[in-house]
Amino acid sequence: MRMSVARMNAAVRSPALRTKSIGFIGLGRMGSEMAYNLFSKRFTEAVDSHFVVCDAVSDAAKSFKEKFYHQFPGANLEIVESPQDVVLSSQTVITMLPSTPQVETVYRQHKGIIPTLKSLPSADGTLLMDSTTLDVEAARSVAEDVIETGADMVDAPVSGGVPGAKAGTLSFLVGGTSTAFGHSRPLLELMGNRIIHCGGSGAGLGAKICNNLVLGVQQIVVAEGMLLGQKLGLDPAVLAAVINSSTGACWSSSVNNPVPRALNNKSPPCERDYEGGFATALMLKDMGLATNVAKTMGSPVPLGGAAEKLYAHVLAEDPQLIRKDFSSVYRYLARCSEEGKSVRIEELPSEKPTS
C-alpha cells in the first residue's frame, strides 16, 4: 500500500525541529500583534526557535515576516501555504480566525489541522490553542476531534482588543483540561498578562461570550447617557467624570468613552474617528453568538437581543461603521438626534449588514 502524501510529508520533517517550532495561523489585526509578541519574546528566550506562519491572505504573511525580520534579522521564520504545512512543521499551533466558518475550514478541510494530525505517526505532544471567538458547540466539537488524535487543545479567546494585543496585555479566557491549560499557559503569558482557566472545553468561549454580551449592552447605554447629557447642557468631560466616579462606572465609559475629549489623558478610538478599536461588525457577531446560545440554553437575554438588533440596524444604515470601533454607535445616535429621528427597537427591521 502506498503511503499518503501527508504521511510522507510528516515522515520527512525533523522531529527535533518540530518540537521547538511554533506555528501561527491567522495574521489579521489581532493575530499579527499576538504573533509578533509571542515570537519576539520566544526568540529572546531561545534564539534557536523556529516560527511558522500561515494566512489566507498571502500579503499579510509577507508583511508580517518583513516586519519581524526588520527587528529580528537572525530569526528563523517560515511562511507556509496551508494549515497542513503548519502542523507538519510545528508541535505548537495557535489559531486566531474571524469566526466559526473559518475555524471549521482550517481545522477540518482537506489539508486542514485535524486530517494532518491523523496522518502523523503520533500526535502526542502537539498542542493546539484557538483564540477565535466562535460558537461554543462548534468549538467543543473541534476540540473533541483534535483530542481524539492524541493532541491537546484549549480554547483561549481574548479580551483587550488590538491595543491589548499590541501591548501584550491581553486577558486569555481558557477552556480545556488542567493538563492542556498548564502546557498552554507559558506561551499565553508571552501575549497577555492575565490567564484565567475557566473550566473544561468551551468554557473560555462561554466566558468571553457572556462578557461581550454585557459589554455590547453597556456601550450603547453609555452612548445614550453621554448624548442625553450634552442635550441637557453638560460638558462631556464633566459628565464622564461623574459617571466614572459613580454607580454608572464601567469600561465603556472610563476607557472606551464614545465622545471626543470626554476623557483626559486618554485616547479612545473616538479620538481617531473610531479607528483602531474593536470593530462594530465583530461586536455584532459576538452579540449574535450570545443570543443564539442563550436561545439554545433557554436563558432570556432581552437587552442582549435589543442590542444585537440595534448594532445590525446601525451597520445597515451606515456601512462605514462596519470596521469602526463599536463605540461608533454613538455617532449614529447623535446623527439621529440631529435629524430628529426616533430610535425604537421594536420598530427596527431585523437586518444584517451586507459586507
Residue pairs with C-beta under 8 A, 6 or more apart in sequence:
3 11
4 119
6 84
6 88
6 111
6 115
6 116
6 119
7 119
7 120
7 121
9 84
9 88
10 88
10 116
10 119
10 120
10 121
11 121
13 88
13 89
17 50
17 89
18 88
18 89
18 90
18 91
19 91
19 125
20 46
20 48
20 49
20 50
21 49
21 50
21 51
21 52
21 89
21 90
21 91
21 92
22 38
22 39
22 42
22 49
22 50
22 51
22 52
22 90
22 92
22 93
22 94
22 187
23 51
23 52
23 53
23 54
23 86
23 87
23 89
23 90
23 92
23 93
23 94
24 31
24 34
24 35
24 38
24 39
24 51
24 52
24 53
24 54
24 86
24 93
24 94
24 95
24 96
25 53
25 54
25 55
25 83
25 86
25 93
25 94
25 95
25 96
25 97
25 106
26 55
26 95
26 96
26 97
26 102
26 106
26 132
27 35
27 53
27 55
27 57
27 60
27 61
27 64
27 96
28 55
28 60
28 96
28 98
29 162
29 165
30 96
30 131
30 158
30 161
30 162
30 165
31 55
31 96
31 131
32 60
32 64
33 162
33 165
33 166
34 94
34 96
34 131
34 158
34 165
34 170
34 191
35 53
35 64
35 94
35 96
36 64
36 67
36 68
37 165
37 166
37 168
37 190
37 191
38 94
38 187
38 190
38 191
39 49
39 51
39 68
39 72
39 75
39 77
40 68
40 71
40 72
41 168
41 190
42 49
42 51
42 187
42 190
43 49
43 51
43 72
43 75
47 74
48 76
49 75
49 76
50 76
50 78
50 89
50 90
51 68
51 75
51 76
51 77
51 78
52 77
52 78
52 79
52 80
52 85
52 86
52 89
52 90
53 61
53 64
53 65
53 77
53 78
53 79
53 80
54 61
54 79
54 80
54 81
54 82
54 83
54 85
54 86
55 61
55 64
58 79
61 79
62 79
65 77
65 79
68 75
68 77
69 75
69 77
78 89
80 86
80 89
82 111
83 106
83 107
83 109
83 111
83 112
83 113
83 116
84 111
84 112
84 113
84 115
84 116
86 93
86 113
87 93
87 113
87 116
87 117
87 120
87 126
88 116
91 125
91 126
91 127
92 126
92 127
92 129
92 187
93 113
93 126
93 127
93 128
93 129
94 129
94 130
94 131
94 187
95 103
95 106
95 107
95 113
95 128
95 129
95 130
95 131
95 132
96 130
96 131
96 132
97 103
97 106
97 130
97 132
97 134
98 132
99 132
99 133
99 134
99 285
100 132
100 134
100 135
100 138
102 132
103 130
103 132
103 134
103 138
103 139
103 142
104 138
104 142
105 112
106 112
106 113
107 113
107 114
107 142
107 145
107 146
108 114
108 115
108 142
108 145
109 115
113 128
113 146
114 142
114 145
114 146
114 149
117 123
117 126
117 146
117 149
117 150
117 151
118 149
120 126
120 149
122 150
123 149
123 150
123 151
124 150
124 151
125 151
126 149
126 150
126 151
126 152
127 151
127 152
127 153
127 154
127 180
127 183
127 184
128 146
128 151
128 152
128 153
128 154
129 153
129 154
129 156
129 184
129 187
129 188
130 139
130 142
130 153
130 154
130 155
130 156
131 156
131 157
131 158
131 172
132 139
132 157
133 157
133 205
133 208
133 209
133 212
133 282
133 285
133 286
133 289
134 205
134 289
135 289
135 292
135 293
136 202
136 205
136 206
136 209
136 289
136 293
137 202
137 293
137 296
139 155
139 175
139 201
139 202
139 205
140 201
140 202
142 153
143 153
143 154
143 155
143 176
143 201
143 202
144 201
146 152
146 153
147 153
152 176
152 177
152 179
152 180
152 183
153 176
153 180
153 201
154 174
154 175
154 176
154 180
154 181
154 184
154 201
154 204
155 174
155 175
155 176
155 201
155 202
155 203
155 204
155 205
156 172
156 173
156 174
156 175
156 184
156 188
156 204
157 172
157 173
157 204
157 205
157 207
157 208
158 164
158 165
158 170
158 171
158 172
158 173
158 192
158 208
159 170
159 171
159 173
159 208
159 211
160 169
160 170
160 171
160 192
161 277
161 278
162 276
162 277
162 278
163 276
163 277
164 170
164 171
164 192
165 191
168 190
168 191
168 192
168 193
169 192
169 193
170 191
170 192
170 193
170 194
171 192
171 193
171 194
171 195
171 196
172 188
172 191
172 192
172 194
172 195
172 196
172 204
173 196
173 198
173 203
173 204
173 205
173 207
173 208
173 211
174 181
174 184
174 185
174 188
174 195
174 196
174 197
174 198
174 203
174 204
175 198
175 199
175 200
175 201
175 202
175 203
175 204
175 205
175 206
175 207
176 184
176 200
176 201
176 204
177 200
177 201
178 197
181 197
185 195
188 195
189 195
196 207
198 204
198 206
198 207
199 206
206 293
208 286
209 286
209 289
209 290
209 293
210 290
212 283
212 286
212 287
212 290
213 286
213 287
213 290
213 301
213 304
215 251
215 252
215 283
216 283
216 286
216 287
216 290
216 304
216 307
216 308
216 311
216 326
217 303
217 304
217 307
218 250
218 251
218 252
219 252
219 256
219 258
219 283
219 326
219 327
219 329
220 307
220 310
220 329
222 243
222 250
222 252
222 253
222 257
222 258
222 327
222 330
223 258
223 327
223 329
223 330
223 333
224 333
225 239
225 243
225 248
226 236
226 239
226 240
226 253
226 257
226 258
226 259
226 262
226 330
227 330
227 333
227 334
227 337
229 236
229 239
230 236
230 239
230 259
231 337
236 259
236 260
236 261
236 262
237 261
237 262
237 263
237 264
239 262
240 253
240 254
240 257
240 259
240 262
240 263
243 249
243 253
243 254
244 253
244 254
252 258
252 327
254 263
255 263
255 266
255 268
256 268
256 269
256 277
256 325
256 327
257 263
257 266
257 268
257 270
257 327
258 268
258 270
258 327
258 328
258 329
258 330
258 331
259 270
259 330
260 270
260 271
261 271
262 270
268 277
268 325
268 327
269 275
269 276
269 277
269 324
269 325
269 327
269 328
270 325
270 327
270 328
270 330
273 324
274 321
274 324
274 325
274 327
274 328
274 331
275 324
275 325
276 325
277 324
277 325
277 326
277 327
278 325
278 326
279 322
279 323
279 324
279 325
279 326
280 311
280 314
280 315
280 321
280 322
280 323
280 324
280 325
280 326
280 328
280 329
281 315
281 322
281 323
281 353
282 326
283 311
283 326
284 308
284 311
284 312
284 315
284 353
287 304
287 307
287 308
287 311
288 308
290 301
290 304
290 308
291 301
291 304
291 305
291 308
294 300
294 301
294 304
306 345
309 345
309 348
309 350
310 329
310 343
310 345
310 348
311 326
311 329
312 350
312 351
312 352
312 353
313 348
313 349
313 351
314 321
314 328
314 329
314 332
315 321
315 322
315 352
315 353
316 349
316 351
316 352
316 353
316 354
317 332
318 331
318 332
318 335
319 353
319 354
319 355
321 328
321 329
321 331
321 332
322 353
322 355
324 331
333 343
336 342
336 343
